[in-house]
């Protein structure tokens, strides 16, 4: 199971930049298709909201790749300070 988690971490790390690339590519295409202020504001908001989500996806993948999720607690009694 830990191997699957690490492989998924690698996939998430690669998905982050791909998502950012396609988001910006789509935004620029849509803005050039219909260059009115409403469209620009809409796509700028989308980009501003979803880039941090994609960065979080990469961070989550990094931790999974490094093995931070190899041993998960079964109950709150298993948590360490």
C-alpha positions, 0 to 999 in steps of 0.5 A: 500500500505504501508503494501505491501511496508513493506512486500516487504522490508522484502523479499528484506532483506531475498533475499540479503543473499540468493543471496550472498550464492548462488553466492558464492556456484555457484562460488565455484562449477564452479571453482572446475569443471574447475580450470583454471585461466580464470574461477577463474578470471571470478567468482571472478569478478562476486562475487566482483560486485554482493555482493555490489548489494546484500548489497544494496538490503538489505539496500533498504529493511531495509528502506522499512521495517522501513517506509521510503517510506511511503510518497513519493512526488508527485512533486518537490514542495513537497520536504522538505529541 
